[in-house]
Structure formats: structure tokens, C-alpha cells
Amino acid sequence: MNLRFLGSLKFAVFLIIGLAALCVLGTLLPGAPSGEFASERAQPAGILSFLIPEDLYHSPHFLILLSLFSLNIIVCTLTRLKPKVRQALRPSLEADTEALLAAPVSAQMGLKPELRASAEAVGDALRRRRYRIRRAEAPGRLVLLGRKRTAGRFGSDVVHLGLLVIVAGGIVSGLAGYRTILAIEEGATEPVPRTGFSLRLDKFDIEVYPDGSVKDWKSRLAVLEDGCPVLGKTIEVNHPLSYKGFLFYQSGYAPVREKPTLGLSVTGIAGDGFKRNVSVRPGSPVPLGENGLSLSVVRFVPDFALNARREVFSRSEEPRNPAALVEILENGRTVHRGWVFARHPEYGSLHGRADSKYALAFLSLKYDLVSLVEAARDPGPPLIWIGCGLVMAGLFLAFYWPPRETRVLFETVSGRTRLTAAASGRKNRAAIAEEFRNMVGEWKGLR
């Protein structure tokens, strides 16, 4: 693979197509699981796991193509930059009458002033139009080279530099960037990994529509350093908190399966009018009045089922068939013990004591919620923004600042000064011709 091929347009097109295909694939594929509460997805196996890796943008496929694309840009720029710099800094001041007249925009005339005076007058006309003048003089002849917008020659090179800076920003993001999900309960404090500070969740709110669907969720966060709050902000989707190079996004929320709150109804069946509605957590007894009664949930099962040995187990962590083993004590003595079911309240009598004086009903099930906060540190975006600025500047130079050149040859022929001139430029030849005609009109005054 020689340098000519490495810097060729064909190779660049091949690499761009490959990168675009991987970007499309990375967009269509679901993201890799992130954090304890992220949903799992099936990963391809065998050869597919190599062709479609879990983290596509950090895979060898993507990095190799990106490196080759960077190499293509570097080789392409360097091979073309040297002649451009030489032409910009040390342009040729040679001029030939026949070559100038062969140009599409050219003119020839005789002038009355002697050679140097004619050159000064023509040079003034060029300077008024912001041309920078270079001159070369020899016996009987003088050459003026007027040029402007020379920076336009380097438009494509500035675009290439911008692309390299963008790629560098992506590499910096991949190597030095950091993302993690923090699951924070209301009132709890979580240290932020790789930093010296922590986050405290002061308040978590969920807004709902009239039909009960979730409208928005917000977290009131406080940044703590050495245990003292230094910054506070309410974050929500697309409104993160920024601190010391880290951004904290509201990623979502999740139930804490280990901390359910059960709403139960306890009714006396002796006709004494006893009835209590209580909220209770497993393992935390609650009193049922002043008569020494207390209730506790001995065990909670979110998806109740029995195995072959008639042992209770949960088929899943989802509350598909919630059930609780409830015990009621009276002055330390068990007076009721049995299962109560949320979906099938009639089953409770089958799993309780026959001599029980109380009937229980399952009223509600609530889980505590944790706010999922994504902590992200990405040092690459400043470079990416700089690269985008360079690309825009390069495109402006290439398309809206094209270089122009006017070459004028003065010769002494039969005691008179003869002027031969030609104008050239890469773009907008009509404007170049119009400007040249105006200058020729001025020079005719010297005849």
C-alpha cells in the first residue's frame, strides 16, 4: 500500500462508506446494558459476536477504519500542502506574452509612460482592489504579480485539519470519557466514582397526566464535598447538573424490590367492629391499637408459587401474584398467621389458622423508588467543537474566498511600453472578468 493510494480519493470513499455502515449499525442496534437497572439484551454469538460487537463504537472494526481514515487525511494533506505553500510564499514571477494572451481573460495595449511609471500606475490600480503586489524587473521588461484571497488555496487543508481534530476529540472521549449510573434513594448520599465528591438526593418527584401515565420526573440533587453541600439543582430530562467537568443527567427511576410497603386491612370476625388499615414493611411490626395487638409481615413474595414439595417460592421479581405471610400477636402470643394474596383474596382462608379471629385483605403494594442519575465526564466535545469550527472555516475559504491572480508584463518595444496582462482564478470567472475589464478601462487612460 503506497502513499499515493493511502492519500487517494478512492480510498477515502471506501473508508467513509465503511464508517457510515458501522454508524448506521450502531444506531439501529440497542445499546449495551449499563448499570444494575438497565434492561438486558441478547448478544449475538459465534461469528456474529465478532462482526457485531457489544460496544460497536469502541470495537476494533470502528477504531481501525477511523485510524485509516485519519491516515488518509494526513497523507492527502501533506502531499498537497508542500506545493501550495511554495506557490503561496514563493510564486513564480515569470511571464510570457503568448502564454498571457492565451488565457481566457487577457488584454494587450501600448502605454505612453515609460516602463517603470506605467508599472507604478498599474500597481496602484491593483492595490485599490486589495491585490498584494510582487514584482520582478529585468532590462527592458518588468513583471507585476497581483494576488488576493491567497488563504482560499488552503480551504481544503483547513477542512482536513478540522476532521482530524474531530477524530481526536472522539478518541479522547473514548479513552478519557467516563459514564456510570448512580441509583440514589431519597435522602441518601452516593459517592461519585473517580471524584472527591458525593451526590445527595433531597427530593424525587414524578409528575403524571390525568390518565395516570408519567409526564416527567425530577431530582433535587446536592453536591457534597467533605460532607458539606456546595451546589444544588433540580435536574430533569435534558436539564443536567454540571460540576467540575461532570454532567449529571436524569436517566430514569426504578423500584427498590427489597423495600416494599404493603397496605393491609385487618377486620375482626367476632362482630366487635374491630377494623384497622395499616401500612407495613416486611420485618417491621406495627401496632393495631392499645390492646397489645401488633402485626408484622414475616415474608413477602412478589410472584407467589408452590414447587413440587409444596414450598413457597417466587417465580419472578415482578409483582404478578403478590402475597404476604402475616402474623398477628396479642401480648406476645400468636393469634393469627397466614398468607394474604393481592390478586386472589379468597385463598387467604386456605393458608391461615382455623381458629383465627381476624380476616385480612391486601389493599396496596408500593415500592420505594430510586432516581437513576447518569454521571458523565467527556473531555472530547471541546475538541469536537473546535474541529467543527475549522471545518466551517475551511468550507468558507474553499467556496467563498477563492484566490485571484492578475499577472502583468511590461516590455519596451520600439521605444514604447507594451502591457500584456491576464487574470485567473478558481471560481466565479464572470466576476474575475468584470473586475479585469474595469482595470483595463483604467489602464487605457495611460495610452
GIRA-V415837 format. One record per residue. N is the residue number from 0. RES is the residue in three letters. PHI is phi in radians with two decimals (none if undefined). PSI is psi in whole degrees, 0 to 359 (* if undefined). D_LAST is the distance of its C-alpha to the last C-alpha in Angstrom with 2 decimals. Layout:
# GIRA-V415837
n: <N;N>
res: <RES;RES>
phi: <PHI;PHI>
psi: <PSI;PSI>
d_last: <D_LAST;D_LAST>
This chain:
# GIRA-V415837
n: <0;1;2;3;4;5;6;7;8;9;10;11;12;13;14;15;16;17;18;19;20;21;22;23;24;25;26;27;28;29;30;31;32;33;34;35;36;37;38;39;40;41;42;43;44;45;46;47;48;49;50;51;52;53;54;55;56;57;58;59;60;61;62;63;64;65;66;67;68;69;70;71;72;73;74;75;76;77;78;79;80;81;82;83;84;85;86;87;88;89;90;91;92;93;94;95;96;97;98;99;100;101;102;103;104;105;106;107;108;109;110;111;112;113;114;115;116;117;118;119;120;121;122;123;124;125;126;127;128;129;130;131;132;133;134;135;136;137;138;139;140;141;142;143;144;145;146;147;148;149;150;151;152;153;154;155;156;157;158;159;160;161;162;163;164;165;166;167;168;169;170;171;172;173;174;175;176;177;178;179;180;181;182;183;184;185;186;187;188;189;190;191;192;193;194;195;196;197;198;199;200;201;202;203;204;205;206;207;208;209;210;211;212;213;214;215;216;217;218;219;220;221;222;223;224;225;226;227;228;229;230;231;232;233;234;235;236;237;238;239;240;241;242;243;244;245;246;247;248;249;250;251;252;253;254;255;256;257;258;259;260;261;262;263;264;265;266;267;268;269;270;271;272;273;274;275;276;277;278;279;280;281;282;283;284;285;286;287;288;289;290;291;292;293;294;295;296;297;298;299;300;301;302;303;304;305;306;307;308;309;310;311;312;313;314;315;316;317;318;319;320;321;322;323;324;325;326;327;328;329;330;331;332;333;334;335;336;337;338;339;340;341;342;343;344;345;346;347;348;349;350;351;352;353;354;355;356;357;358;359;360;361;362;363;364;365;366;367;368;369;370;371;372;373;374;375;376;377;378;379;380;381;382;383;384;385;386;387;388;389;390;391;392;393;394;395;396;397;398;399;400;401;402;403;404;405;406;407;408;409;410;411;412;413;414;415;416;417;418;419;420;421;422;423;424;425;426;427;428;429;430;431;432;433;434;435;436;437;438;439;440;441;442;443;444;445;446>
res: <MET;ASN;LEU;ARG;PHE;LEU;GLY;SER;LEU;LYS;PHE;ALA;VAL;PHE;LEU;ILE;ILE;GLY;LEU;ALA;ALA;LEU;CYS;VAL;LEU;GLY;THR;LEU;LEU;PRO;GLY;ALA;PRO;SER;GLY;GLU;PHE;ALA;SER;GLU;ARG;ALA;GLN;PRO;ALA;GLY;ILE;LEU;SER;PHE;LEU;ILE;PRO;GLU;ASP;LEU;TYR;HIS;SER;PRO;HIS;PHE;LEU;ILE;LEU;LEU;SER;LEU;PHE;SER;LEU;ASN;ILE;ILE;VAL;CYS;THR;LEU;THR;ARG;LEU;LYS;PRO;LYS;VAL;ARG;GLN;ALA;LEU;ARG;PRO;SER;LEU;GLU;ALA;ASP;THR;GLU;ALA;LEU;LEU;ALA;ALA;PRO;VAL;SER;ALA;GLN;MET;GLY;LEU;LYS;PRO;GLU;LEU;ARG;ALA;SER;ALA;GLU;ALA;VAL;GLY;ASP;ALA;LEU;ARG;ARG;ARG;ARG;TYR;ARG;ILE;ARG;ARG;ALA;GLU;ALA;PRO;GLY;ARG;LEU;VAL;LEU;LEU;GLY;ARG;LYS;ARG;THR;ALA;GLY;ARG;PHE;GLY;SER;ASP;VAL;VAL;HIS;LEU;GLY;LEU;LEU;VAL;ILE;VAL;ALA;GLY;GLY;ILE;VAL;SER;GLY;LEU;ALA;GLY;TYR;ARG;THR;ILE;LEU;ALA;ILE;GLU;GLU;GLY;ALA;THR;GLU;PRO;VAL;PRO;ARG;THR;GLY;PHE;SER;LEU;ARG;LEU;ASP;LYS;PHE;ASP;ILE;GLU;VAL;TYR;PRO;ASP;GLY;SER;VAL;LYS;ASP;TRP;LYS;SER;ARG;LEU;ALA;VAL;LEU;GLU;ASP;GLY;CYS;PRO;VAL;LEU;GLY;LYS;THR;ILE;GLU;VAL;ASN;HIS;PRO;LEU;SER;TYR;LYS;GLY;PHE;LEU;PHE;TYR;GLN;SER;GLY;TYR;ALA;PRO;VAL;ARG;GLU;LYS;PRO;THR;LEU;GLY;LEU;SER;VAL;THR;GLY;ILE;ALA;GLY;ASP;GLY;PHE;LYS;ARG;ASN;VAL;SER;VAL;ARG;PRO;GLY;SER;PRO;VAL;PRO;LEU;GLY;GLU;ASN;GLY;LEU;SER;LEU;SER;VAL;VAL;ARG;PHE;VAL;PRO;ASP;PHE;ALA;LEU;ASN;ALA;ARG;ARG;GLU;VAL;PHE;SER;ARG;SER;GLU;GLU;PRO;ARG;ASN;PRO;ALA;ALA;LEU;VAL;GLU;ILE;LEU;GLU;ASN;GLY;ARG;THR;VAL;HIS;ARG;GLY;TRP;VAL;PHE;ALA;ARG;HIS;PRO;GLU;TYR;GLY;SER;LEU;HIS;GLY;ARG;ALA;ASP;SER;LYS;TYR;ALA;LEU;ALA;PHE;LEU;SER;LEU;LYS;TYR;ASP;LEU;VAL;SER;LEU;VAL;GLU;ALA;ALA;ARG;ASP;PRO;GLY;PRO;PRO;LEU;ILE;TRP;ILE;GLY;CYS;GLY;LEU;VAL;MET;ALA;GLY;LEU;PHE;LEU;ALA;PHE;TYR;TRP;PRO;PRO;ARG;GLU;THR;ARG;VAL;LEU;PHE;GLU;THR;VAL;SER;GLY;ARG;THR;ARG;LEU;THR;ALA;ALA;ALA;SER;GLY;ARG;LYS;ASN;ARG;ALA;ALA;ILE;ALA;GLU;GLU;PHE;ARG;ASN;MET;VAL;GLY;GLU;TRP;LYS;GLY;LEU;ARG>
phi: <none;-1.51;-1.15;-1.06;-1.25;-1.04;-1.72;-1.41;-1.21;-1.05;-1.14;-1.12;-1.11;-1.04;-1.20;-1.12;-1.10;-1.10;-1.14;-1.12;-1.10;-1.17;-1.13;-1.10;-1.11;-1.16;-1.34;-1.32;-1.27;-1.15;-1.20;-1.22;-1.00;-2.40;1.55;-1.17;-1.78;-1.27;-1.31;-1.42;-2.37;-1.22;-1.71;-1.12;-2.04;1.14;-1.12;-1.15;-1.16;-1.42;-1.27;-2.16;-1.20;-1.11;-1.91;-1.11;-1.34;-2.00;-1.40;-1.01;-0.98;-1.19;-1.17;-1.15;-1.10;-1.15;-1.14;-1.13;-1.13;-1.10;-1.10;-1.04;-1.13;-1.10;-1.11;-1.04;-1.20;-1.16;-1.19;-1.76;-1.34;-1.04;-1.10;-1.15;-1.13;-1.09;-1.19;-1.32;-1.61;-2.30;-1.23;-1.27;-1.87;-1.32;-2.63;-2.28;-1.02;-1.13;-1.14;-1.15;-1.21;-1.34;-1.21;-1.05;-2.03;-2.65;-2.80;-2.54;-2.79;-1.68;-2.09;-1.36;-1.13;-1.18;-0.99;-1.21;-1.13;-1.12;-1.11;-1.13;-1.15;-1.17;-1.06;-1.09;-1.11;-1.22;-1.14;-1.08;-1.74;1.17;-1.46;-1.67;-1.84;-2.13;-2.42;-2.38;-2.17;-2.47;-0.98;1.44;-2.70;-2.63;-2.07;-1.94;-2.09;-1.80;-2.38;-2.55;0.99;-1.09;-1.08;-1.09;-1.09;-1.78;-1.03;-1.13;-1.21;-1.17;-1.07;-1.07;-1.08;-1.06;-1.10;-1.14;-1.16;-1.11;-1.08;-1.08;-1.10;-1.13;-1.16;-1.08;-1.09;-1.20;-1.51;-1.85;-1.24;-2.59;-2.43;-2.70;-1.85;-1.83;-1.76;-2.12;-1.43;-1.05;1.54;-1.64;-2.13;-2.19;-1.24;-1.56;-0.99;1.15;-2.37;-1.87;-2.32;-2.26;-2.06;-2.08;-1.63;-1.43;-2.72;-2.18;-2.16;-2.11;-1.73;-2.20;-1.38;-0.99;-1.45;1.66;-1.29;-1.28;-1.71;-2.85;-2.43;-2.37;-2.27;-1.58;-1.88;-2.23;-1.58;-2.00;-2.20;0.97;1.43;-1.93;-1.21;-2.07;-2.79;-2.43;-2.84;-1.58;-1.82;-2.59;-1.01;1.24;-2.32;-1.45;-1.77;-2.04;-2.75;0.90;1.44;-1.81;-2.02;-2.03;-1.78;-1.38;-1.55;2.88;-2.66;-2.68;-1.34;-1.64;-1.11;-1.38;-2.26;-1.42;-2.07;-1.77;-1.72;-2.17;-1.99;-2.02;-2.22;-1.34;-1.74;-1.56;1.41;-1.58;1.35;-1.26;-2.73;-2.39;-1.96;-2.28;-1.99;-2.48;-1.84;-0.99;1.47;-2.13;-1.09;-2.24;-1.28;-1.96;2.40;-1.79;-1.77;1.39;-1.51;-2.52;-2.19;-2.47;-1.64;-1.27;-2.68;-2.12;-2.21;-1.22;-2.39;-1.13;-2.80;-2.05;-1.54;-1.12;-1.65;1.12;-1.72;-1.37;-2.61;-1.86;-1.30;-2.80;-1.57;-1.42;-1.37;-1.43;-2.52;-1.14;-2.59;-2.35;-1.56;-1.94;-2.21;-2.00;-1.96;-2.18;0.95;1.45;-1.86;-1.25;-1.98;-2.73;-2.66;-3.13;-1.53;-2.20;-2.02;-1.31;-1.54;-2.32;-1.08;-1.22;-1.31;-1.06;-1.19;-1.42;-2.12;-2.17;-1.37;-1.21;-1.65;-1.16;-1.73;-2.30;-2.02;-2.03;-2.38;-1.53;-1.67;-2.76;-2.44;-2.28;-1.93;-1.14;-1.92;-1.97;-1.51;-1.65;-1.95;-1.57;-1.69;-2.32;-2.18;-2.38;-1.38;-1.36;-0.91;-1.00;-1.13;-1.11;-1.16;-1.07;-1.07;-1.10;-1.10;-1.13;-1.07;-1.12;-1.12;-1.12;-1.14;-1.11;-1.09;-1.22;-1.83;-2.08;-2.39;-1.24;-1.23;-2.23;-2.53;-2.21;-1.96;-2.17;-1.96;-1.89;-2.33;-1.65;-2.22;0.97;1.39;-2.06;-1.62;-1.93;-1.84;-2.24;-2.40;-2.59;-2.04;-2.59;-3.06;-1.39;-2.36;0.93;-1.14;-1.11;-1.17;-1.10;-1.12;-1.11;-1.10;-1.14;-1.08;-1.11;-1.17;-1.06;-1.07;-1.20;-1.16;-1.11;-1.20;-1.57;-1.28>
psi: <106;173;326;317;321;326;12;158;324;316;322;318;318;316;321;319;317;316;320;320;317;322;319;317;317;333;321;326;142;152;160;149;140;113;171;329;1;149;144;153;149;132;141;152;166;223;331;327;334;319;326;80;163;315;89;321;351;13;158;325;307;317;323;314;321;320;317;322;319;317;320;317;317;311;316;317;313;321;334;346;321;311;326;316;317;318;327;323;325;70;154;134;18;150;140;134;312;320;320;317;338;348;150;326;103;167;158;139;161;143;148;316;158;173;309;321;321;319;322;317;318;320;321;320;323;319;324;337;19;30;142;134;135;147;150;131;140;164;120;3;154;137;129;133;111;129;146;163;40;330;338;338;334;16;312;326;323;323;315;317;318;319;320;321;322;316;319;321;321;320;318;319;319;323;320;352;157;132;139;159;127;125;110;126;154;128;352;161;134;130;142;119;146;20;175;20;171;167;138;132;107;325;137;124;143;125;139;156;168;332;1;350;152;130;316;159;143;150;128;109;149;133;127;133;125;35;358;136;133;344;143;144;147;119;151;182;128;10;79;171;137;132;122;47;357;145;135;112;148;104;326;203;164;150;148;103;334;352;69;153;119;134;119;149;129;123;133;137;7;2;17;4;12;127;132;140;125;156;128;146;149;132;0;98;149;141;152;21;198;13;23;8;140;153;140;147;111;322;141;135;117;331;83;137;161;138;189;334;15;31;141;135;168;127;338;175;355;143;65;327;70;139;150;137;111;140;134;128;143;108;43;356;134;121;350;136;122;169;143;136;139;317;336;75;336;342;345;322;340;344;25;182;140;331;16;142;8;146;135;149;144;116;317;162;123;144;145;149;145;143;130;111;123;120;124;133;120;99;358;325;321;318;320;320;320;316;319;321;319;319;315;319;319;319;323;315;319;322;334;3;53;142;149;152;134;121;126;129;125;130;146;114;117;42;0;160;127;129;130;125;154;144;147;160;161;327;164;59;332;318;322;316;320;315;319;318;321;319;319;322;322;319;333;340;346;359;*>
d_last: <60.18;56.95;54.08;51.84;54.45;55.17;51.58;51.10;50.50;53.60;55.81;54.34;55.09;58.64;59.25;57.87;60.18;63.11;62.48;62.06;65.35;67.17;65.77;66.98;70.33;70.61;69.90;72.45;75.19;77.28;76.90;79.32;82.30;81.63;84.44;88.07;87.57;84.81;85.81;86.45;84.76;85.86;83.91;83.26;85.39;85.06;81.77;80.45;80.88;78.46;75.95;76.17;76.94;78.19;75.19;72.34;69.51;71.24;72.36;71.38;69.62;67.20;66.66;66.02;63.43;61.79;61.71;60.22;57.57;56.69;56.56;54.30;51.84;51.95;51.44;48.66;46.82;47.30;46.27;42.96;42.32;41.79;38.72;37.24;37.84;36.43;33.26;33.00;33.75;32.39;29.65;28.29;24.95;24.71;21.82;21.68;18.94;21.47;23.09;20.00;19.11;22.80;22.71;23.24;20.23;17.19;13.63;11.47;7.87;6.19;4.33;4.99;7.89;10.94;12.39;14.51;12.32;9.75;13.04;14.42;11.83;12.14;15.85;16.27;15.11;17.67;20.32;20.24;21.30;24.03;22.85;24.45;22.33;23.59;21.80;22.81;21.58;22.59;21.90;18.55;17.80;17.70;18.66;18.48;21.14;21.28;24.67;26.70;30.17;31.36;34.92;34.81;35.32;38.79;39.97;42.48;43.75;44.44;46.30;48.35;49.16;50.31;52.55;54.09;54.79;56.43;58.57;59.48;60.53;62.73;64.31;64.98;66.56;68.72;69.88;70.17;70.64;74.11;75.87;79.49;81.66;83.94;86.95;88.08;91.09;91.07;92.05;91.57;89.22;87.47;85.71;82.18;82.06;79.82;79.54;81.62;82.09;84.01;83.74;86.41;86.75;87.92;87.83;87.16;86.78;86.53;85.40;86.65;86.03;88.89;89.83;90.31;87.27;85.32;82.31;81.20;82.59;81.79;82.81;83.02;82.30;82.74;81.30;83.90;83.42;86.62;88.44;86.48;84.11;80.52;78.73;79.80;78.15;79.18;77.46;77.24;75.30;71.55;72.28;73.11;74.07;71.85;73.26;72.20;69.99;72.60;72.42;75.70;75.60;78.34;79.10;82.28;85.98;89.17;92.93;95.11;97.77;100.03;100.37;101.56;103.12;105.87;107.11;110.84;113.52;117.11;119.93;123.63;125.77;129.02;128.21;127.77;124.30;122.57;118.84;115.92;112.23;110.73;107.52;108.24;106.56;108.31;110.44;110.30;113.55;113.45;116.51;117.91;119.69;122.37;125.07;124.05;122.02;118.76;116.50;114.37;112.28;113.60;111.06;108.10;106.93;103.72;104.62;108.41;110.08;113.22;113.38;116.21;118.34;117.92;115.69;113.00;109.39;105.94;104.07;100.69;99.10;98.15;100.58;101.73;105.44;105.83;109.32;110.94;114.24;115.59;118.52;120.36;122.61;125.34;126.43;125.25;127.01;125.09;125.89;123.10;121.01;119.07;115.78;113.85;111.19;108.17;107.89;111.59;113.69;116.88;116.85;117.56;121.28;121.49;120.22;122.05;125.52;128.11;129.69;126.46;126.63;122.89;120.37;116.74;113.60;110.05;107.77;104.35;102.41;99.44;97.51;95.73;91.98;89.62;85.94;83.74;80.87;78.18;77.01;73.60;71.48;68.13;65.67;63.18;61.50;59.29;57.77;57.48;55.65;53.27;52.69;52.03;49.48;47.71;47.77;46.24;43.53;42.81;42.61;40.20;37.93;38.20;37.61;35.72;33.68;32.04;29.62;25.91;23.59;19.86;19.15;15.78;15.67;13.41;14.37;14.04;14.31;15.11;13.77;10.20;9.44;9.86;10.26;13.33;14.96;18.19;20.35;24.15;27.24;30.91;31.31;29.75;27.01;26.16;25.29;23.24;21.22;20.82;19.63;17.14;15.70;15.44;13.58;11.08;10.70;10.04;7.50;5.41;5.50;3.80;0.00>
